């Protein structure tokens, strides 16, 4: 419901103004009652006024709109709507202002699930380094399948899981996430070999050879599932505290922005440390640019998806995957007669900055494009309503 027209339409008063006392005496429509009728389901299932406030905001009701109902903000309007809903039992007592509720203890289930991708990834890479021939091929196949299943399980539960009732884009986002991780391992080596006129052989599974494989970035990203889940959990808990103590939508948004920035900063610090450790353990270049930009993109996508906004993440991940595939395709297409110009942009960038610059540019651009809606939507009260999956 847009804020400008929805009030007038609900209240039945031109311009959305409150009815005069004379009109009220004549039995005019109660604007708050009419608004409650419009959002009857929301009012009946709400467990506290904050959930009604979040739902109203999701429908476009702002603090300015609430002023037309003789309330200082949406929270005050939601409190009246909640109080006017008939209930069989007394509602639970609301904590006093300034007293945040107890932080919900994270469940062991999702905490363990977020560790699985990293553990299985480390085991698979260890087996890759220690085996040869068919044994290596079998181990890599089984290990990759186990990692994909573990990653899927980690992204379906807890703070990184989608909001209850929202499944749109979940399958597509998971597919593109796996593609981006595969490209992080194989893409730079393939691009380097393609620019040099190859590849002449299949990847050997190590950092050397004609088609080197970058395992450190993938392992770091898999291990970062756990800190990403904890960062998302902290964001949800602290945002809920701000929601309990805020007195307006603008005040809430202003208090959540630093939390959101802190969430990304904390995750990137953890990812940078994991990247350094994995690179040292595997004897590979760290590749901070590619790993950090891809990690930022994946975290922004999961936060938006977890809070009920699945379409923008699916589009951003698909766009990044398509751009990386197109970059490699243009190099091969440039070998066709008369099509050499197609490979010029990628050849120039690889010659100047190395093959990792392509993935860093693509993922960085997609991450920035996704951070814009994230900064706008994740600072809204409706993104942190109690309808989110429990942590």
C-alpha positions in Angstrom: 0.0 0.0 0.0 1.7 3.2 -1.1 2.0 5.8 1.7 0.5 8.6 -0.2 -2.7 7.1 -1.5 -3.2 4.1 0.8 -4.2 6.3 3.8 -6.8 8.2 1.9 -8.1 5.0 0.4 -8.3 3.3 3.8 -9.6 6.2 5.9 -12.0 7.4 3.3 -11.0 11.0 3.9 -9.7 13.3 1.1 -6.0 13.8 1.3 -5.7 11.2 4.1 -6.6 13.8 6.9 -8.3 12.7 10.1 -12.1 13.1 10.2 -13.5 16.1 12.0 -15.4 15.7 15.3 -18.6 16.5 13.6 -18.0 13.7 11.1 -17.1 11.4 13.9 -20.4 12.2 15.6 -22.2 11.4 12.4 -20.7 8.0 12.5 -17.9 8.4 9.9 -15.5 5.7 9.3 -12.8 5.3 12.0 -9.5 5.5 10.0 -7.5 3.3 12.3 -10.3 0.7 12.3 -10.4 0.8 8.6 -6.6 0.4 8.5 -7.0 -2.6 10.8 -9.6 -4.1 8.5 -7.3 -3.8 5.6 -4.5 -5.5 7.5 -6.7 -7.9 9.5 -4.5 -10.9 9.0 -1.4 -9.0 10.1 -3.1 -7.7 13.3 -4.5 -11.1 14.3 -1.3 -13.1 13.9 1.1 -10.5 15.3 2.7 -11.5 18.6 3.6 -7.9 19.5 3.1 -4.3 18.2 6.6 -4.4 16.6 5.5 -7.1 14.1 2.5 -4.9 13.1 4.9 -1.9 12.6 7.2 -4.0 10.4 4.2 -5.2 8.3 2.9 -1.7 7.9 6.3 -0.5 6.8 6.5 -3.3 4.3 3.2 -2.0 2.8 4.5 1.6 2.5 3.2 3.2 5.7 5.7 5.7 6.9 6.0 8.0 10.0 4.5 10.8 7.9 1.6 8.6 7.1 1.1 7.7 10.8 0.9 11.4 11.6 -2.3 11.6 9.6 -3.7 9.1 12.0 -2.8 11.4 14.9 0.3 9.3 15.9 3.9 10.4 16.1 5.3 7.3 14.2 4.4 3.9 12.8 5.3 2.2 16.1 2.8 4.3 18.0 0.1 3.5 15.4 1.0 -0.2 15.6 0.6 -0.2 19.4 -3.0 1.2 19.1 -3.8 -1.4 16.4 -2.4 -4.2 18.5 -4.3 -3.0 21.6 -7.6 -2.9 19.7 -7.4 -6.5 18.4 -9.6 -8.7 20.6 -7.5 -11.6 22.2 -8.4 -14.6 24.4 -5.5 -14.1 26.7 -3.4 -11.2 27.9 -0.4 -10.5 25.6 3.1 -11.1 27.0 4.6 -8.2 28.9 6.8 -6.0 26.7 10.3 -5.2 28.1 10.8 -1.7 29.4 12.4 0.9 27.1 16.1 0.6 27.1 16.2 -3.0 28.3 17.0 -5.2 25.3 15.6 -8.7 25.3 17.9 -11.7 26.0 19.8 -12.8 22.9 18.4 -16.1 21.6 21.0 -18.8 21.9 22.1 -20.1 18.5 21.1 -23.6 17.8 23.7 -26.3 17.5 22.2 -27.6 14.4 23.0 -24.6 12.1 26.2 -24.0 13.9 27.4 -27.5 13.0 26.0 -27.3 9.5 28.0 -24.2 8.7 31.2 -26.0 9.7 30.6 -28.9 7.3 31.4 -27.2 4.0 34.8 -26.2 5.2 35.6 -29.5 6.9 34.6 -31.5 3.8 36.4 -29.1 1.5 39.6 -29.4 3.5 39.3 -33.2 3.5 38.7 -33.2 -0.3 41.7 -31.0 -1.0 43.9 -33.1 1.2 42.8 -36.2 -0.7 43.5 -34.4 -3.9 47.0 -33.7 -2.9 47.7 -37.2 -1.7 46.1 -39.4 -4.4 46.7 -40.0 -8.2 44.9 -41.5 -11.2 41.5 -43.0 -10.8 41.6 -42.8 -7.1 42.0 -39.1 -7.3 39.2 -38.7 -9.8 36.8 -40.8 -7.6 37.8 -38.9 -4.5 37.3 -35.5 -6.1 33.9 -36.5 -7.5 32.6 -37.8 -4.2 34.2 -34.9 -2.2 32.7 -32.3 -4.5 29.3 -33.8 -4.2 29.6 -33.9 -0.5 30.6 -30.3 -0.3 27.7 -29.2 -2.5 25.2 -31.1 -0.3 26.8 -29.7 2.8 26.7 -26.2 1.4 23.1 -26.6 0.5 22.2 -27.7 4.0 24.1 -24.8 5.5 22.3 -22.3 3.4 18.8 -23.7 4.3 19.0 -23.5 8.0 19.8 -20.8 10.6 20.7 -17.2 9.9 21.8 -17.9 6.3 18.5 -19.8 5.5 15.6 -18.2 3.6 12.8 -16.6 5.5 9.9 -19.0 6.2 7.4 -19.1 3.3 9.9 -17.6 0.8 11.5 -20.1 -1.5 11.6 -18.1 -4.8 15.1 -17.9 -6.2 16.5 -20.4 -3.7 17.4 -23.1 -6.2 18.8 -20.6 -8.7 20.9 -18.8 -6.1 22.4 -22.1 -5.0 23.2 -23.1 -8.5 24.9 -19.8 -9.3 26.8 -19.9 -6.0 28.3 -23.3 -6.9 29.2 -22.0 -10.4 31.0 -19.0 -8.9 33.0 -21.3 -6.5 33.9 -23.6 -9.4 35.1 -20.6 -11.4 37.1 -19.4 -8.5 39.0 -22.7 -8.6 39.3 -23.2 -12.3 38.5 -19.9 -14.0 41.8 -18.0 -13.6 43.9 -20.9 -14.7 41.7 -21.5 -17.8 41.8 -17.8 -18.6 45.5 -17.6 -18.3 45.9 -20.7 -20.5 43.4 -19.4 -23.1 45.2 -16.1 -23.5 48.4 -17.9 -24.0 46.9 -20.1 -26.7 45.9 -23.1 -24.7 44.8 -25.0 -22.7 46.6 -28.0 -24.0 45.6 -30.4 -21.2 43.0 -30.8 -18.5 43.7 -29.3 -15.0 46.0 -31.5 -12.9 44.4 -30.4 -9.6 47.4 -28.5 -8.4 48.7 -25.0 -8.6 51.1 -25.9 -11.4 50.9 -27.2 -14.9 49.4 -25.7 -18.1 46.0 -25.2 -16.3 46.6 -24.4 -12.6 43.8 -24.8 -10.1 43.4 -22.3 -7.3 42.3 -24.2 -4.2 43.1 -21.6 -1.5 40.2 -19.2 -2.4 37.6 -21.9 -2.6 38.7 -23.5 0.7 38.7 -20.0 2.4 35.2 -19.3 1.1 34.0 -22.7 2.3 35.5 -22.2 5.7 33.9 -18.7 5.9 30.4 -20.2 6.0 30.7 -20.4 9.8 31.8 -16.7 10.4 29.2 -15.6 7.8 26.4 -17.4 9.8 27.6 -15.9 13.0 27.8 -12.4 11.5 24.3 -12.8 10.1 23.1 -14.0 13.5 24.6 -11.0 15.3 23.0 -8.7 12.8 19.5 -10.2 13.4 19.8 -10.2 17.1 21.1 -6.6 17.4 18.7 -5.3 14.8 15.9 -6.8 16.8 17.1 -5.0 19.9 17.1 -1.7 18.0 13.6 -2.5 16.8 12.5 -3.0 20.4 13.9 0.4 21.5 13.4 2.6 18.5 10.6 5.1 18.3 10.4 5.7 14.5 11.3 4.1 11.2 14.0 6.7 10.4 15.5 6.2 13.9 15.6 2.5 13.4 17.2 2.7 9.9 19.8 5.1 11.2 20.7 2.7 14.1 20.9 -0.4 11.8 23.2 1.0 9.1 26.3 0.9 11.3 25.3 -2.7 12.3 25.1 -3.7 8.6 28.4 -2.1 7.8 30.0 -3.8 10.8 28.6 -7.1 9.7 30.4 -6.9 6.3 33.6 -5.6 7.9 33.7 -8.4 10.5 33.1 -11.0 7.8 35.7 -9.6 5.5 38.3 -9.6 8.3 37.5 -13.2 9.0 37.7 -14.1 5.3 41.0 -12.3 4.8 42.5 -14.2 7.7 41.2 -17.5 6.4 42.5 -16.6 2.9 46.0 -16.0 4.3 46.0 -19.2 6.3 44.7 -21.3 3.3 47.2 -19.8 0.9 50.1 -20.5 3.3 48.9 -24.1 4.0 48.5 -24.9 0.3 51.5 -22.9 -1.0 49.4 -20.8 -3.3 49.0 -17.0 -3.9 46.4 -15.5 -1.6 44.4 -13.7 -4.3 42.7 -11.4 -1.9 41.0 -9.3 -4.5 39.1 -12.2 -6.0 38.3 -13.9 -2.7 37.1 -10.8 -0.9 34.9 -9.5 -3.7 33.3 -12.9 -4.2 32.8 -13.2 -0.5 31.2 -9.8 -0.3 28.9 -10.7 -3.2 27.9 -14.1 -1.6 27.3 -12.6 1.9 25.1 -9.7 0.5 23.1 -12.2 -1.5 22.6 -14.5 1.5 21.5 -11.7 3.8 19.0 -10.4 1.3 17.7 -13.9 0.7 17.5 -14.7 4.4 15.5 -11.6 5.1 12.9 -12.1 2.4 14.3 -10.5 -0.7 15.4 -13.4 -3.0 15.0 -11.9 -6.5 17.9 -9.3 -6.5 20.4 -11.9 -5.2 19.5 -14.4 -7.8 19.8 -11.8 -10.6 23.2 -10.5 -9.3 24.7 -14.0 -8.9 23.4 -15.0 -12.4 24.8 -11.9 -13.9 28.2 -12.4 -12.3 28.3 -16.0 -13.5 27.3 -15.1 -17.0 29.9 -12.3 -17.2 32.7 -14.6 -16.1 31.7 -17.2 -18.6 31.4 -14.6 -21.3 34.9 -13.3 -20.5 36.4 -16.8 -21.2 34.2 -17.3 -24.3 35.4 -14.0 -25.9 39.0 -15.2 -25.7 38.1 -18.5 -27.5 35.9 -16.6 -30.0 38.8 -14.3 -30.8 40.6 -17.2 -32.4 38.0 -17.3 -35.2 38.9 -15.6 -38.5 38.0 -11.9 -38.4 36.9 -12.0 -34.7 40.2 -11.1 -33.0 38.6 -7.9 -31.7 36.4 -9.8 -29.4 39.3 -10.9 -27.2 41.0 -7.5 -27.0 39.3 -6.3 -23.8 40.0 -9.5 -21.8 43.5 -9.9 -23.3 44.3 -6.3 -22.3 43.0 -6.7 -18.7 44.8 -10.0 -18.2 48.1 -8.7 -19.6 47.9 -5.6 -17.3 46.5 -7.1 -14.1 46.5 -10.9 -14.4 43.6 -13.3 -14.9 42.3 -12.7 -11.4 41.5 -9.1 -12.3 38.6 -10.3 -14.5 36.9 -12.2 -11.6 37.6 -9.4 -9.2 36.1 -6.8 -11.5 33.0 -8.9 -12.2 32.3 -9.9 -8.6 33.2 -6.4 -7.3 30.7 -4.8 -9.7 28.0 -7.3 -8.8 28.7 -6.9 -5.1 28.4 -3.1 -5.4 25.2 -3.4 -7.3 23.8 -5.7 -4.6 24.9 -3.6 -1.7 22.7 -0.8 -2.9 19.4 -2.7 -2.3 20.9 -4.3 0.7 21.6 -1.0 2.4 18.0 0.1 1.6 16.1 -3.1 2.5 18.0 -4.5 5.4 17.6 -1.3 7.3 13.8 -1.6 7.2 11.9 -2.8 10.2 10.0 -5.3 8.0 13.3 -7.1 7.2 13.7 -8.0 10.8 10.2 -9.0 11.8 9.6 -12.1 13.9 8.5 -14.0 10.8 12.2 -14.5 10.0 13.5 -18.0 10.7 14.5 -18.5 14.2 18.2 -18.3 15.1 
